[in-house]
Amino acid sequence: MDQNEAHARIQLRPYVFLQRFNFYWLHEQGGNPETAPLNAWRFQAVWKNTGQTPALNVVSGGAFFVIQGAEELPDEFEIFRISGNRSGSIGPGQGFGTNVEIPVKSLEQAYRGECSVHVLFFCEYDDGFPGTLRHRTETHNSFIPIAPPDKRDAKFLDRIQPRFNGCDAECEHQPERNDNA
């Protein structure tokens, strides 16, 4: 590959990054949405393609982990392959969300300081150039409720964690080669 083609790939490829987090409360089914007890919170990672071309064959996923008596993941913690929940294409400037639902009971433990709640999200996608690696963006945050999480007006403080954060070569899990683009 010559230098012009290499620059074109860098300039023209899609770049999918975390734009923000949204939080939605979930109540027990069948109850009045305004008065039914909360049973979980939906944490949503909102991704955006900031590149100039579509992200192809997009797969994203997320998971949460409760770590008792600690604020950080143990050194020996290994992320497993989180199964993806979306596929398709994301055009330039477009976005989408990936959700993880966390039970109120786990968040109440974190509110009392008994544990930490870690949320990991990833997004993998192709750039359309043959033979290139799939791209990956991953994010890892711990969330601390700063108000009782069983209330609809709960707020969460997020802390970016040093592990499982980054893009492409910075990621601890590397996606497979893209031979079908």
N, C-alpha and C positions, 0 to 999 in steps of 0.2 A: 504494500500500500504506500502510495507516495504521500508527501507532506500535505498537499492540497486536499486529498481525500481524507486524511486523518483530521485536518482542521474542520472540514465540512461535517464529518461525523460528530465531532464535539459540538459544533455550533448548531447543527440541525436536529440533534437527537431530542427526545422528550426528557424532561426532568420532573419527576413526581416527588413532591416534598410534603411534609406535614404542614398544614396551614394553621390549624387551631384544634382545640378540643371543645366539644359540646357535652352537656350533661342533661339528662332527662330522667325524671323520677318515674317509676313504674309502680302501680298499685295492684292490689289483689283483684283478680278477674271477677266481674259481676257486681262489683261495688260501685258506689258513686265516686267518680274520679276526683271530686273535691274533698271527700271525707274518708274514703277507704284507706286503711293503713298501707303505708309504702312497704313493698317487699324487696325492691331492688332499685339500683340506679343504672341507667345505660350511659356508659362512657363511649363517646364517639370521636374517633380520629377523623378529621376532615383533611383529605389529600387534595392537592391541586397539581395539575401538569403545567409547569411554568416554562416548558420548552416550546419549540417551534413546530414540532410534528407530533402526531398521535402516539400515545403509549399503547402498544398492542398486547393482546393476550394477558391482560392485567389480572393478577390474583392478589388478594389481600386477606389478612386475617389478624386475629388478636387473641390474647389470653390474659387472665389475671392470676396472680399468685399471692397468697397470704403467707408472710414470713413471721412466725411467732417470736416475740421478744427481740427483734432486731429491726434496724432501719434499712439495712442494705442486704442485697442478695449475698449469700455465702460465696466465697471464692470458687468453691467446687460446683456451683450451680451451672447446669447445662441447659441451654434452651433446646427444646425439642422442635421438631418440624411441626409448626402450627398449620393446620389445614386451612386452605384459603376459602373464601366465601363469595368471591366475585370474579367473573371473567368478562372480557370484552375489551373495548377500546376507550381511551379517554383522550379527547381532543385537546389541542392547545388552549390553555385558559380554563378548561373545565375541571370540575372536582367531583368527589364522591366521598361517602362516609363508610367507615368500618366500625362495627359496634362490638362492645363487650358488656355483658350485664353482670353487675356485682351485687350480691345479696346485701341487704341492709345490715344483717347480723355481722358480716365481715367488716363493714365500714364502721359499725358501732365499736367493735374491738379496736380498730385503728384510732377512733376518736378517744377512747380511754387510754391509749398508749400501750396496749397489750401486743400489738403486732404492726406490721407495715403492709400496705397493699401496693403491689407493683403491677403495672399494666404495660404489656409489650404489644406493639403493633408492627406489622410489616406490609410492604407493597412491593411486588415484583412485576416486571414488565419487559417487553421486547422493544427494541428501537427500530426495527425494520431493516437493519443492515445485516446481510448474511454473515454467519459465522461469528457474530459478536456474542459476548456473554449477556445473559439476561441482566437487567439492572435491578437493584434492590435498595430500598430505603427502609430503615427500621428505627423505631423509637421506643425508649424505655423510660417510664416515669414512675415515681411513687406518688401516691395521692394521700393527703391527710385531710380528713374532714375538719373544718374549723368552726363548724356548728353541728348540732345533732343531726346525723344523717337520716333519721326517721322523720324529719320535717321537710316539707316541700321547698323551703327556702334555704336548704343546706348549701354550703359553699365548700369548695375543695381547693387546697393549696397543692400545686404540683411541683415536684422536684425532678429535674432532669437528672437521670442516673448516668454514670460514666460508661457502663457496659451496655451493649446492644443498642447503641445509638450511632447512626451514620448512614453513609451511602456507598454502594458498590464495594470497593476494596476495603472500606472501613468496617464493613459488617462482619460479625463473627460467623454468620452462616452465609455461604456463598451460593448463589443460584446456579442452576445448570446452564450449560452452553446452549445458545440459541441457534440451532442448525436448521430451523424451519422457517425463518423469517424471509 
